[in-house]
Amino acid sequence: MAEVETQWMANPNRYDDETYNRCGKSGLILPKITLGLWQNFGGVDVYETQRAMIRRAFDRGVFHFDLANNYGPPPGSAEENFGKVLAQDLKRHRDELVISTKAGYRMWPGPFGEWGSRKYLISSLDQSLQRMGLDYVDIFYSHRVDPNTPLAETMGALDQIVRSGKALYVGISSYSPEMTRQAHAILKDLGTPCVIHQPSYSMVNRWVEEGLLDTLSELGMGCIAFSPLAQGLLTNKYLNGVPEESRAALEGSFQPGMLTEENLNRVRALNEIAKRRGQTLAQMAIAWVLRRPEVTSALIGARHVQQLDNSLDALNNLEFSAEELAEIDKYAGDAGVNLWQQSSDSQAPV
């Protein structure tokens, strides 16, 4: 006789620590740490490991799960897997969850398979909802600026999506400060506020400090920072060189020459600061991003439950002394542009 699976019950104390922030001046509230499904949640990955991470995150007060149409591999499979976990474990908690997805990168052949046209954005969201088994998402993003489609059309599509009930809030990702102002103004005129921006931000990738964070604060928008660990650079993974099984070695996440001995020595120096703080380097990197009042949430990934737990434990120590911040700047801040050379998929906008 086949064994019947016991129904999973969520931790009843998951909100006791109140580890969440208001998103700008909106009614949207996000956990200080969000679980992103960019890596390790695709069709090529072990489903039960994904399921365990999503359940563990929710048990620890993470109620925001961030996806995009192209997450996988193959593209779309992260949404399919997340939809499966929703159906199996989280369906009864839907009204507690913030689920986000995006469209902007290539998903199907032809001229309407990527970028920011009204046709692509609305078609893509319809497909995402079908993959996840949802009637709506909580946040829908324009994943990147389309240089050839009028911004008014892209923002008009976001407005139409909210009015159709397919998304509750809309946001943008990797837009420059000026493009952010323009997008915000268009949506404000349409009556659908742009509530959130998702840029890359880490100790070694600080482009958002050159105007974007000030812009978001002025406009009353929230900020969720992706790649706070610089795609694994700000972890203990590379302290002794480049492991054969690392993302840097296997996937080309970093530009050639990024993992020089000089740069690795900087990472080792940052690791020593973290050890003095009683944290892992990853925990300090997440806490460092969250030190900014403009940052609503830090968006992390994970390979397994233990790695997820390690990252979530960053919330145990979020305070920095002026001396610690100055020392971090010494090794990461002033050299950030030179130290962080991203792959083309995650570069800061121009």
N, C-alpha and C positions, 0 to 999 in steps of 0.2 A: 504494500500500500504506500502510495506517495506521501511524503512528509508535508504537512500543511504549514506554511510559513506563518509565524506569529505576527500579528499586526504591530507595526512599529508605532510607539507612542512618543511624542516629542517631550523634551524636558520641560516640566511645568514652571521651572524657575528661570527660563531663558531670558526674561527681560529684567531680572532683578537688579542687574548692574547698571541699567540705563546707559549703555554705551552707544549713544546715537546723537546726531546733530541735526539741526534744522538746515535745509538746503536753501541758502540765500534768504530772501524775504518771502518765500513761498510757504505753502502748507505742507510741502513734501519733507519728510524726515527720513534720514538714512543712517544705517549703522556706521560707526567710525571706520570699520573695515568691511569691505564688500568682497564677496567671492566672485571672481571672473572666470569664465569658461573658455577663454581664448586658447589655452593649451591643455592637453591631457583629458579632454572630455569628448573627443571625437570618436568616430566609428572604429578607429584603429586601436583605441584604448580599452582597458578592462572596465566593463560597465559597472560591476559591483564595487569597484574602487571608487568610481565617480559617485555612485549612490551613497556610499559610506561617507564621502567628503561632504556632500550636500546635506545629508542628515546631521552630521557632526557640526557643520557650520550653523545650521538652524538651531540646534540644541544649545549653542554658545551665543545666541543672540544676533546672529547674522541673518537678516531677513531680506537682504537685497542680493539678487543674483543677476550678473551682467553677461549678456550674450551679444552676438551679432550674426547676421545671416550667413557669413562666410566662415564661422568658426567650425573647426573640425580637427583634422581632416577625416573624410572628405567634407567640403563645404556643406553646411546645413546639418551635419550629423550631431553637433553639440546641442542644437536646439531640439533635435529628435530625442536625444538621450535625456535632456532635461525634462522634456515633456513626459517621458516615461517615468522618471522619478516623481514628477508632479502627480501623475495618475496613481502611482503605487503608494506614495507616502505623504504627499503634501497637499492633496486636493482639498482636504477639509480646512487647511490653513491658508487658502488662496487670498483671503481678504487681509491677512497679516503680511503678505509678501509684496515686495517691490521687484518686479521682473522687467528688465530692460533689454532691448535689442536695437540693432542699427542696420543701416543700409548705405552703401557707398562704393564698396569694392565689387569686383566682377563675380557674378553668380551664374550667368548663362550667356550663350553666344548672342552676337548681334549688338546693335547700338543701344538697346534699352536694357542691357544686362549689367550695367554699373553706373556710377556717378550720381547725379542729383536731379534728374528729370522727374516731373510729377508721375509719369508713367512708371518709371523704375521704382521709385520710393513706395508708391502705393501697392504695386504688384508684389514687391519684395516683402512688405509687411504682411500682406495676405498669405504669402507662402510661409512666413515665419509663424504666424498664428496657427496655421494648419499643422506645421511640424510640431509645435508645442501643445496643441490641443487647447488653445485659449481663445476666448472671445475678444480679449484686449490685452495689451501690455501696459505697464505703468509708466514707462519712459520709452520713447522712440527717438533715436538720434539720426541726424545727418552725419554719417561717419567721416566724411571729408568734403572739403570744398570742391565743387565742380567748376573748373575755370571756364567752361564753355556754356553752361546753362545759367540764365539770369538768376541771381540770388533770390529775387522776388518769386520766381517759380518754385525753387526749392523750399523756401519758407512758406509759400502758399500751400504746398503739398503737406507740410507739417500741420498747418492750421486746419486743412481739410481732414486730415487723419484724426485730430482731436475732436473735431465737430462730428465726425462719423462714429465716434465712440470706440475706435480701434486703439487709441492710446489716451492715457489720462494727462500726461505731461510730455513735453518735447524738449530736446536739447541738441547740442552740436558737439562735435569732437574734432580736436586739432585745428580749430580756426584761429587765425591770428587775432590780435587785439582789435584791429580795425574792422576785420570781417565780422568779428563778434559783435561789435557795436552796430554794424549795418544789419546783421541778422536779427539782433534784439529789437532794433527800431521797427523793422518790417513786421515782426510778429506782434509787437506791442500795438501797432496800428490796426492789425487784423483782429486783435482782442484775444490772442492766444499767447501768453507769456513764454519766453524762452527761459526755463528755470535752471538749467544746468549745462556746464561745459565739462567735457572729458578730455584733458590734455595729458601728455606724458610729463612726469615730474619725478625727480629723484635728486639725491645729493650730488650726483655727477651730471645731471641734465636739468639745468635751472633756467631754461628759456622763459618759463612762465613768469619769472620774477622781473623780467624786462618789460613790464606793462600789462600782461594779461591778468594777473591776480588783482592789480589795482582796478582794471577795467571791470572785472567781475564784481568786486566789492562795490564799485560805484553804481553798477546796474542792478545790484541786488540779486545776482545769480549765484548759485552754488557751484562748487568745483569738486569733481571726483578725479583723483590723480591715478593714471595707470602707469604701470612699470615702476613703482617706487623702489623695486629691487634691481632696476636697470637690467631686466631680463636675466637675473641670476648673478650679475657681476657683484652686487652688494650682498653676497652671502659667503659662507665659508667654502663654497665650491671651488673657487679658483685661488685659494691661499697658497696652494702648493703647485701651481701650474694649471694646465688645462686637462681635465680628465677626458679619457677617450669617449666616454658615454655622455658627455655634457652637451647641452644645446649649442654652445659655441662651436664645439667640434663637429657635431652632426648636422646642424641646420643652418649654419652661417648667420646666426642672429647678430653677430658683431662684424663690423668692417675689419678687413685684414689689418693687422698691426695694432689693433686696440689692446690686446692682451700682452703688451710689452712688459718687461721686467720692471720698468719705471712705474707704469700704471699699477701693476700688481703690488708693488711696494706701497703705493698710496692706499690701496685697498687693505693691505695688511696693517697699515697705521690706523685706518678707520676701525679695523677689527679690534685693535688694542684699546681704543676709546670705548668701544662697546663692552669689552670685557670689564673695564673699570666701572661701567654703569651696571654691571650684573646682567647684561643682555647679550644675545647673539647679534652678529652684524645685521642680519635680516630684521630683527626686532628693532634695532636702533634706526635702521633706514626707514622703516614704516613710521616709527614715532617721530622721526625728523620731519617727514612730509606733513604729518598731522599737527606739527607745532604751529603752522600758519593758520590764523583764524578764518582765512578764506576757503580753506580746504575742508569740505564737508566729510569726505570719506576717502580712504586709501583703497585702491582696487588691487587685490592680490590674486595670484594663482596658486595652485598646489598640485603636487604629484600624488600625495597620499595623506592620510589622516594625520600622521605624526608631523609632517611638514606644515599642514594647515594649523595644527595646534601651536606649533612653534611661532608661526606668524601672528596668530590671534593673541598670544601672550605678550605681544608688544604693548598691549593696552595696560599692562601692569606697571609700566614706567614711561609716561609721556612727557615728563618735565625735563628741561635742559637748563643747565647753568649757562651764563654768558661765556664762561671760560670754555665749556664744552663746545658751544656753537662756534666760537672763534677757532678752536683747534680743528673742528670738522672743516671749516672754511679753508684752513691752511692746506689741507690735503685734498679736498674735493671742490670747494667753491670756486676759487680763482682759476683752477685748471679744468673746470667742468666742460667747457667747449672742446678742449683738446682731449680730455679723457674719454668723453662719451661721443662715439661715432656710431650712430645707429644704422640698422639696416633700412632699406628704402621704405619698408612697411610701417615704420614707427618714427620717422623723423618729425621734428618740430616743423610747423608750417612756416613758410616764408612770408 
